[in-house]
Amino acid sequence: MNIGRENIEAVERLTPLQEGMLFQSLASASSNVYCEQLACTIDSSLDPDAFEEAWHAAVAAIPALRSAFVWERQKNPLQIVAREVQLPWTYVDWRDLPEQDRKTKWATVLEEQVAQRFDLNRPPLIRCVLARCQDDLYKFVFNFHHILLDGWSVPLVMDRVFKAYCAITSGLPFEPDPPPSISAYRQWLDSRPSSEAFWREELVDLPSGSPLSFAVRGANRPGIETTAYHETCLSLSADAAAAVQKLSRSAGLTLASVVEGAVAILLCRYTGKNDTTIGTVVSGRPPDVPDVDRMVGMFINTLPIRAEYRPDIAVFDWLRTFQNKLSLLQSHAETPLANLRFWANLPAETSLFETIFGFENYPIDESLTDQENELRIRDVQVSENTGYPLTIIGSPQHGLTLRAIADQGYFSRAELDRFLDNLEQLLGRIATSPEMPLSECCDFLEIPVSVDFSDFV
């Protein structure tokens, strides 16, 4: 452990998803899995020293930003919070460089930062780079390991930084209350009854994986994965987004359920399986825990949901059943993935799912650009590496936006674009013909040539 005993503020056990992230990070020692990156442009007259001071203040106030993890010679892995840490901060001044050189340098910074792994034993698991491009124009990137923060927490961190900066530059005192302790959440976890019976029944006879490679034959998952990723984004037209939202409201469905249901249907068609499993991201913030929405840490979990392709059932009825299953999973959202794998009796090295889906009701980029402070934030970009072959993220931004992140061993750029195009078309068909049977709803899809999946793990 790289923290002296005298510098230890607290010792905590991990949340369910943190356990899975730690295991996967250690198993992928040569990759940058779960290394997250938030980059933006600050279009303001910024005081670089005050901005750095504001970040130091945030780190001092938020225990998650001072945390590291230990697992060797431990019965269970632990999160260690240090009293003090040194924030890795880099400031560069590129005002004398030509614009193209600045763009090239910034692209290099982003690539190098996201490729640089964190030592989970050594806090802090965050890094910041600030580049001055013009007198009143800056580029900023915040790099962090996902084991520290979920998507809800990142805007909470940034809000504290911005408020501290405004106070510092105004010469006003800034002594806000610290974020609520997550001890109440941990107590809630300890009070939860076992979900083993529910999950054993839910996962009985689970198919052995849902292979995603449509062009590679005779290779197992380690032989396909590259840990290099394509990312693409698609925003539905205003009319198409409005149609999907109208269906959601009229049918009593959430927008997230409709989009995730469409993803599940599409994966059934792509894999040629009538029973496929995807990982659904849940917030993990129980509403009965006081102040849980203001806590900073890792609360989300990813749970398996099985989708059965039934060609004769109406899309509307299928989506309602799917949403009911999603709602039922929420009452068991605290279950660690390691337990689920064990209860599913899967062979070693076999994943519960290869695709995960998340829905951002309030995307990070909107939360930052909507901040009420003197700094103008734009061009927000979030880069994430989930470690899964395919990640689909939906959000109500611009009506309805879909992001897809895929391992290049599974999807070429063209295949990933086609996947999102198919998803867009499927959503349009669902919105306009919800009474149509699933088979007719999918008959237009451009599905890759089916392959024999028997050799896949």
Backbone torsions as a table, in degrees:
resi	resn	phi	psi	omega
1	MET	NA	136.0	-175.8
2	ASN	-98.7	29.2	176.6
3	ILE	-127.3	123.7	176.9
4	GLY	-66.1	148.6	-177.5
5	ARG	-57.0	-37.0	-178.8
6	GLU	-69.1	-14.9	-178.7
7	ASN	-101.1	8.6	-179.3
8	ILE	-88.9	122.2	178.4
9	GLU	-92.2	-39.2	-177.1
10	ALA	-157.1	156.5	175.6
11	VAL	-128.6	122.7	-175.7
12	GLU	-129.2	152.2	171.3
13	ARG	-82.2	162.3	-174.4
14	LEU	-81.7	152.7	170.9
15	THR	-76.1	165.4	-175.1
16	PRO	-53.7	-47.8	-177.2
17	LEU	-72.7	-30.7	176.2
18	GLN	-58.6	-39.3	178.5
19	GLU	-59.7	-45.8	179.2
20	GLY	-65.8	-40.1	179.4
21	MET	-64.4	-40.8	179.6
22	LEU	-63.6	-45.4	179.7
23	PHE	-60.5	-46.3	-177.1
24	GLN	-69.0	-35.8	178.0
25	SER	-64.6	-41.4	179.8
26	LEU	-70.2	-35.0	179.6
27	ALA	-72.8	-23.1	-179.5
28	SER	-110.0	56.8	-171.7
29	ALA	-61.5	-23.6	-177.2
30	SER	-95.8	1.4	-177.0
31	SER	-115.7	173.5	-179.6
32	ASN	-106.7	36.9	-178.8
33	VAL	-57.0	136.9	179.8
34	TYR	67.5	15.3	170.8
35	CYS	-85.8	111.2	-174.0
36	GLU	-100.9	157.0	-177.5
37	GLN	-146.4	129.9	173.9
38	LEU	-120.2	116.4	-179.5
39	ALA	-118.2	149.5	179.4
40	CYS	-158.0	168.6	172.5
41	THR	-106.7	132.4	175.9
42	ILE	-106.7	107.3	-173.9
43	ASP	-99.6	68.4	-173.9
44	SER	-154.6	168.4	173.1
45	SER	-81.8	86.8	-173.0
46	LEU	-89.1	143.9	170.5
47	ASP	-97.3	103.5	-174.5
48	PRO	-58.6	-40.1	-179.4
49	ASP	-65.7	-41.6	179.1
50	ALA	-66.9	-35.1	179.0
51	PHE	-65.8	-43.2	176.8
52	GLU	-63.2	-42.4	179.4
53	GLU	-61.0	-37.8	179.2
54	ALA	-64.3	-37.9	178.0
55	TRP	-67.8	-40.0	176.3
56	HIS	-61.1	-38.1	178.4
57	ALA	-64.6	-39.5	178.7
58	ALA	-65.7	-42.7	179.2
59	VAL	-62.6	-40.7	-180.0
60	ALA	-65.1	-29.0	-175.0
61	ALA	-90.6	-23.2	-171.0
62	ILE	-111.9	109.6	-177.0
63	PRO	-57.3	-35.8	-178.0
64	ALA	-58.4	-33.4	-177.6
65	LEU	-77.6	-6.4	177.9
66	ARG	-114.2	23.0	-171.9
67	SER	-101.9	151.5	170.4
68	ALA	-137.4	179.0	-173.0
69	PHE	-135.7	142.0	177.2
70	VAL	-126.5	145.1	-178.5
71	TRP	-143.3	-26.0	-179.3
72	GLU	-70.5	137.1	-179.7
73	ARG	57.7	29.7	176.6
74	GLN	-119.8	139.3	175.1
75	LYS	-62.2	-42.9	175.7
76	ASN	-132.4	143.9	178.1
77	PRO	-61.8	151.7	-175.4
78	LEU	-130.7	150.2	172.5
79	GLN	-100.5	122.5	-178.8
80	ILE	-107.4	124.2	178.6
81	VAL	-99.7	121.0	178.3
82	ALA	-84.4	148.4	176.4
83	ARG	-69.3	-42.2	-178.5
84	GLU	-136.0	143.3	175.5
85	VAL	-140.3	162.0	175.9
86	GLN	-103.7	113.4	-178.1
87	LEU	-71.3	121.4	174.3
88	PRO	-67.7	111.7	-174.9
89	TRP	-129.5	128.4	178.5
90	THR	-122.2	128.9	176.5
91	TYR	-124.3	129.5	178.1
92	VAL	-130.8	149.3	-179.9
93	ASP	-117.6	110.9	-176.8
94	TRP	-111.3	21.4	-174.6
95	ARG	-63.8	-25.8	-178.2
96	ASP	-85.0	-5.4	-176.9
97	LEU	-88.9	150.3	172.4
98	PRO	-61.7	154.6	-175.3
99	GLU	-57.5	-43.3	-178.1
100	GLN	-64.2	-37.4	177.5
101	ASP	-64.7	-38.1	178.1
102	ARG	-63.6	-42.9	178.9
103	LYS	-62.1	-42.4	-179.7
104	THR	-64.8	-44.5	-180.0
105	LYS	-63.5	-41.1	-178.9
106	TRP	-66.9	-40.3	176.8
107	ALA	-60.6	-38.8	178.4
108	THR	-66.1	-42.1	178.3
109	VAL	-58.2	-47.5	-178.7
110	LEU	-61.2	-43.7	179.7
111	GLU	-63.6	-45.0	-178.0
112	GLU	-67.5	-38.1	-178.0
113	GLN	-68.1	-42.9	-177.9
114	VAL	-73.2	-22.9	178.9
115	ALA	-83.8	-17.0	-176.5
116	GLN	-81.0	116.0	-178.2
117	ARG	-74.4	154.9	174.1
118	PHE	-95.8	143.2	171.1
119	ASP	-86.7	107.3	-173.1
120	LEU	-65.1	-15.4	176.3
121	ASN	-80.7	-17.1	-168.2
122	ARG	-119.8	111.8	177.7
123	PRO	-82.3	157.3	-1.0
124	PRO	-88.3	155.5	178.8
125	LEU	-94.2	46.8	178.9
126	ILE	-142.2	156.7	174.7
127	ARG	-147.7	149.7	178.6
128	CYS	-132.6	141.7	174.9
129	VAL	-132.1	128.9	177.1
130	LEU	-121.8	125.0	-179.4
131	ALA	-120.2	126.2	177.9
132	ARG	-91.7	118.7	-176.9
133	CYS	-101.2	-35.7	174.8
134	GLN	-141.0	176.9	-178.5
135	ASP	-55.1	-40.7	-176.6
136	ASP	-122.4	35.1	-179.4
137	LEU	-143.7	123.8	-177.0
138	TYR	-131.0	152.6	168.5
139	LYS	-111.7	137.0	-178.2
140	PHE	-135.5	142.5	175.4
141	VAL	-137.8	133.2	177.4
142	PHE	-112.7	114.5	179.2
143	ASN	-106.4	137.2	-179.5
144	PHE	-155.0	156.3	174.5
145	HIS	-84.5	134.3	-174.5
146	HIS	-62.7	-19.2	-179.7
147	ILE	-64.4	-18.1	179.6
148	LEU	-84.7	-43.1	-166.2
149	LEU	-134.8	138.1	168.2
150	ASP	-94.5	176.3	-175.6
151	GLY	-62.9	-30.1	178.3
152	TRP	-68.8	-32.3	-174.6
153	SER	-76.0	-30.3	-174.4
154	VAL	-59.3	-47.8	176.9
155	PRO	-62.5	-29.9	177.2
156	LEU	-65.1	-40.2	176.5
157	VAL	-64.0	-48.6	-177.2
158	MET	-64.4	-37.0	178.4
159	ASP	-61.4	-40.9	178.4
160	ARG	-65.5	-40.2	178.7
161	VAL	-62.0	-47.9	-177.2
162	PHE	-63.9	-40.9	179.8
163	LYS	-67.9	-38.2	176.9
164	ALA	-64.8	-40.8	179.4
165	TYR	-61.9	-45.7	-179.3
166	CYS	-61.9	-39.3	179.2
167	ALA	-67.1	-42.6	-178.6
168	ILE	-63.3	-46.3	-177.1
169	THR	-72.8	-20.7	178.9
170	SER	-93.3	-5.7	-178.7
171	GLY	72.5	21.7	-178.7
172	LEU	-101.6	152.2	177.3
173	PRO	-69.1	144.8	177.8
174	PHE	-134.5	99.9	-179.6
175	GLU	-132.7	65.5	-179.9
176	PRO	-71.8	159.8	175.3
177	ASP	-63.1	144.6	176.0
178	PRO	-65.3	157.3	176.7
179	PRO	-57.0	148.8	179.5
180	PRO	-57.0	140.9	176.8
181	SER	-65.2	145.0	178.5
182	ILE	-86.8	10.4	179.7
183	SER	-60.9	-35.6	178.6
184	ALA	-64.2	-36.5	177.1
185	TYR	-66.7	-42.1	179.4
186	ARG	-64.9	-36.9	175.8
187	GLN	-63.9	-39.3	176.7
188	TRP	-62.2	-42.5	177.5
189	LEU	-58.0	-44.0	-178.2
190	ASP	-65.6	-25.4	-177.2
191	SER	-86.0	-7.6	-174.3
192	ARG	-75.6	136.6	175.7
193	PRO	-72.0	161.6	-179.9
194	SER	-65.8	140.5	176.5
195	SER	-103.6	14.7	-173.6
196	GLU	-59.0	-45.7	-177.1
197	ALA	-61.8	-43.8	179.3
198	PHE	-60.1	-48.2	-173.9
199	TRP	-72.8	-34.2	177.3
200	ARG	-61.9	-39.9	177.7
201	GLU	-69.5	-39.3	-178.2
202	GLU	-67.1	-32.8	-173.4
203	LEU	-102.9	7.5	-178.8
204	VAL	-62.2	138.1	179.7
205	ASP	56.3	34.5	178.7
206	LEU	-64.1	128.3	176.4
207	PRO	-57.3	149.0	-175.9
208	SER	-79.0	81.1	176.7
209	GLY	84.0	166.4	176.9
210	SER	-131.5	79.9	-170.8
211	PRO	-57.9	138.6	-175.1
212	LEU	-107.8	-7.4	-177.7
213	SER	-84.0	126.4	-174.7
214	PHE	-106.8	-3.1	-176.3
215	ALA	-131.2	-7.2	-177.8
216	VAL	-104.9	127.6	-175.9
217	ARG	-117.3	138.9	172.9
218	GLY	76.2	27.5	178.6
219	ALA	-129.6	143.3	175.9
220	ASN	-88.7	175.2	-172.4
221	ARG	-57.8	-45.9	178.1
222	PRO	-59.9	-26.7	178.8
223	GLY	-79.2	-12.9	-178.9
224	ILE	-98.8	-40.3	-173.0
225	GLU	-64.2	142.3	178.4
226	THR	-116.2	-17.6	-171.7
227	THR	60.0	15.0	169.0
228	ALA	-108.6	140.2	-167.9
229	TYR	-125.8	143.9	165.7
230	HIS	-94.3	149.5	172.5
231	GLU	-137.7	136.3	177.9
232	THR	-142.0	156.8	-174.3
233	CYS	-138.1	143.8	-178.4
234	LEU	-142.7	130.2	174.4
235	SER	-108.4	126.9	178.5
236	LEU	-65.2	152.9	175.7
237	SER	-61.7	160.4	-178.6
238	ALA	-58.6	-41.7	-179.5
239	ASP	-66.8	-43.1	-178.7
240	ALA	-66.5	-42.5	178.8
241	ALA	-63.7	-41.9	179.8
242	ALA	-63.1	-36.9	179.8
243	ALA	-66.4	-41.8	178.6
244	VAL	-65.9	-42.1	179.4
245	GLN	-65.5	-37.7	178.5
246	LYS	-64.0	-43.4	177.2
247	LEU	-59.9	-44.4	-178.6
248	SER	-57.8	-47.6	-178.2
249	ARG	-65.7	-46.2	-174.8
250	SER	-69.9	-28.8	-177.2
251	ALA	-94.6	-1.0	-178.1
252	GLY	70.2	29.2	179.5
253	LEU	-109.4	151.0	172.9
254	THR	-81.6	153.5	177.6
255	LEU	-61.2	-37.8	179.2
256	ALA	-62.2	-41.4	-179.7
257	SER	-64.7	-40.0	179.9
258	VAL	-64.3	-46.2	-178.2
259	VAL	-67.3	-45.6	-179.7
260	GLU	-65.2	-37.8	176.2
261	GLY	-60.6	-40.9	177.7
262	ALA	-63.9	-39.7	176.7
263	VAL	-61.0	-43.8	-179.6
264	ALA	-63.1	-43.8	178.3
265	ILE	-61.1	-44.5	-178.3
266	LEU	-63.4	-40.1	179.8
267	LEU	-67.1	-36.4	174.4
268	CYS	-58.9	-42.5	-179.5
269	ARG	-70.6	-39.9	-179.7
270	TYR	-66.1	-43.3	-175.2
271	THR	-85.3	-12.7	-177.9
272	GLY	72.8	20.1	-178.4
273	LYS	-112.9	139.4	176.8
274	ASN	-84.5	-10.9	179.4
275	ASP	-132.1	103.6	-179.0
276	THR	-124.7	156.7	-176.7
277	THR	-124.5	132.4	173.8
278	ILE	-124.3	158.7	177.1
279	GLY	-92.4	122.5	179.3
280	THR	-103.6	128.6	-177.9
281	VAL	-84.1	124.7	177.9
282	VAL	-114.7	151.8	-173.1
283	SER	-66.2	-32.1	179.7
284	GLY	69.1	12.8	-179.8
285	ARG	-107.5	94.0	-176.8
286	PRO	-66.4	129.9	-175.5
287	PRO	-65.3	-18.6	-179.2
288	ASP	-85.7	2.7	173.3
289	VAL	-93.2	120.1	-176.4
290	PRO	-58.2	135.8	175.1
291	ASP	61.9	20.5	-176.4
292	VAL	-62.9	-27.1	-178.6
293	ASP	-74.3	-11.8	178.3
294	ARG	-105.7	1.0	-179.2
295	MET	-78.1	143.1	-179.8
296	VAL	-109.8	120.7	-179.8
297	GLY	167.8	-159.7	179.9
298	MET	-109.9	107.8	-177.6
299	PHE	-115.7	-24.7	-175.4
300	ILE	-62.8	159.5	173.0
301	ASN	-140.3	160.4	177.5
302	THR	-121.3	119.5	-173.6
303	LEU	-116.8	147.4	178.1
304	PRO	-78.8	133.0	171.5
305	ILE	-125.2	128.3	-179.0
306	ARG	-90.1	136.3	179.3
307	ALA	-120.7	120.0	-180.0
308	GLU	-100.3	121.3	179.4
309	TYR	-81.6	113.8	-179.7
310	ARG	-119.8	98.7	-169.4
311	PRO	-59.8	-25.8	-173.9
312	ASP	-91.1	-9.1	-177.6
313	ILE	-84.0	145.5	178.8
314	ALA	-67.5	144.3	-178.6
315	VAL	-55.8	-43.8	-178.7
316	PHE	-57.2	-47.1	-179.1
317	ASP	-67.2	-38.8	179.9
318	TRP	-63.8	-43.6	-179.4
319	LEU	-65.5	-37.3	179.0
320	ARG	-65.3	-41.7	176.5
321	THR	-63.2	-41.2	-179.7
322	PHE	-63.3	-42.8	179.6
323	GLN	-65.7	-37.2	177.3
324	ASN	-62.3	-38.6	177.6
325	LYS	-65.6	-41.6	177.6
326	LEU	-60.5	-42.0	-179.9
327	SER	-64.4	-39.0	179.8
328	LEU	-65.1	-37.5	179.6
329	LEU	-63.6	-30.3	-177.2
330	GLN	-59.4	-30.0	-179.1
331	SER	-78.1	-2.6	177.9
332	HIS	-128.9	30.1	-169.3
333	ALA	-72.8	-13.3	-175.2
334	GLU	-88.8	2.3	-174.1
335	THR	-74.3	126.9	178.6
336	PRO	-67.6	145.5	179.5
337	LEU	-61.0	-34.1	-179.8
338	ALA	-59.6	-39.8	177.2
339	ASN	-65.4	-40.9	-178.2
340	LEU	-63.7	-42.0	177.8
341	ARG	-60.5	-42.1	-179.4
342	PHE	-65.4	-45.5	-178.3
343	TRP	-68.9	-23.7	178.9
344	ALA	-81.7	-9.1	179.8
345	ASN	56.6	41.5	179.9
346	LEU	-80.7	149.5	174.3
347	PRO	-61.8	155.5	178.4
348	ALA	-56.5	144.2	177.9
349	GLU	68.7	10.1	177.6
350	THR	-99.0	130.2	-178.0
351	SER	-81.7	148.9	170.6
352	LEU	-65.4	-34.3	-179.6
353	PHE	-156.3	158.8	177.7
354	GLU	-116.3	-7.4	178.6
355	THR	-122.3	134.9	173.0
356	ILE	-121.4	150.2	-179.2
357	PHE	-128.2	134.1	174.4
358	GLY	-134.5	151.0	178.2
359	PHE	-127.1	121.9	-177.3
360	GLU	-98.2	99.2	-179.2
361	ASN	-66.9	-25.3	176.8
362	TYR	-138.2	86.3	-173.0
363	PRO	-57.0	150.8	-176.9
364	ILE	-59.3	-41.9	-176.0
365	ASP	-64.4	-37.8	176.7
366	GLU	-68.1	-37.8	-178.9
367	SER	-64.8	-32.1	-179.9
368	LEU	-78.4	-44.3	-178.7
369	THR	-70.5	-18.9	178.3
370	ASP	-89.7	-2.1	-178.3
371	GLN	-60.1	137.3	177.4
372	GLU	-91.2	89.3	177.6
373	ASN	-153.6	175.9	-174.2
374	GLU	-80.4	-4.4	179.9
375	LEU	-96.2	130.4	178.0
376	ARG	-93.3	116.7	-177.1
377	ILE	-106.8	132.4	176.7
378	ARG	-147.8	175.5	177.2
379	ASP	53.9	44.5	-179.5
380	VAL	-74.0	129.1	178.6
381	GLN	-128.7	132.9	178.5
382	VAL	-117.2	124.1	178.0
383	SER	-114.0	129.0	-178.8
384	GLU	-138.9	150.1	-179.0
385	ASN	-129.7	101.3	-174.8
386	THR	-82.7	-15.3	-176.7
387	GLY	83.6	-0.4	178.3
388	TYR	-102.8	151.4	-178.3
389	PRO	-58.3	-34.4	-177.9
390	LEU	-141.9	128.6	175.8
391	THR	-124.4	128.6	176.3
392	ILE	-117.2	129.2	-179.5
393	ILE	-125.5	123.6	175.9
394	GLY	-107.6	154.5	175.5
395	SER	-155.9	154.3	178.1
396	PRO	-79.6	9.5	179.8
397	GLN	-62.6	135.1	-178.9
398	HIS	55.8	35.3	-178.5
399	GLY	95.4	-66.8	175.3
400	LEU	-163.3	118.5	-178.9
401	THR	-119.0	140.4	179.6
402	LEU	-122.2	129.4	174.6
403	ARG	-115.9	140.7	176.6
404	ALA	-129.2	132.1	178.0
405	ILE	-125.7	122.8	-172.8
406	ALA	-138.4	142.8	173.2
407	ASP	-64.6	133.5	-175.4
408	GLN	-65.8	-19.4	176.2
409	GLY	-71.9	-20.3	-179.4
410	TYR	-99.7	-38.4	-175.8
411	PHE	-131.2	131.5	165.1
412	SER	-77.0	169.8	177.5
413	ARG	-58.9	-43.0	-178.8
414	ALA	-65.5	-39.8	179.2
415	GLU	-66.2	-37.9	179.4
416	LEU	-68.2	-41.1	175.8
417	ASP	-60.4	-41.1	-179.7
418	ARG	-66.8	-36.1	177.7
419	PHE	-60.2	-47.1	179.2
420	LEU	-66.6	-37.5	176.8
421	ASP	-60.4	-43.4	177.7
422	ASN	-63.0	-39.6	179.1
423	LEU	-64.5	-41.6	177.8
424	GLU	-61.3	-45.9	180.0
425	GLN	-64.6	-39.5	179.4
426	LEU	-64.3	-42.1	177.0
427	LEU	-61.5	-39.8	177.9
428	GLY	-63.5	-41.6	178.6
429	ARG	-66.2	-40.7	178.4
430	ILE	-61.2	-43.4	-176.2
431	ALA	-66.5	-36.0	-175.5
432	THR	-91.8	-21.8	-176.9
433	SER	-137.5	61.9	-175.7
434	PRO	-66.2	-17.8	178.9
435	GLU	-86.8	-4.5	-178.1
436	MET	-71.0	141.1	175.0
437	PRO	-62.3	153.2	-179.7
438	LEU	-55.5	-40.1	-176.5
439	SER	-60.7	-42.6	179.8
440	GLU	-73.0	-30.7	-179.4
441	CYS	-66.4	-25.7	-174.6
442	CYS	-107.0	1.6	-171.0
443	ASP	-70.0	-12.9	-178.4
444	PHE	-92.3	-10.0	-168.6
445	LEU	-65.7	142.4	172.9
446	GLU	-87.5	92.1	-176.9
447	ILE	-98.0	134.4	177.3
448	PRO	-58.6	158.7	179.4
449	VAL	-58.4	131.7	-178.7
450	SER	-65.9	145.1	177.4
451	VAL	-125.5	165.2	176.0
452	ASP	-79.7	115.3	-175.8
453	PHE	-91.3	6.9	-172.4
454	SER	-65.7	-21.3	-178.9
455	ASP	-89.4	-3.6	-175.5
456	PHE	-89.7	144.7	174.8
457	VAL	-86.0	NA	NA
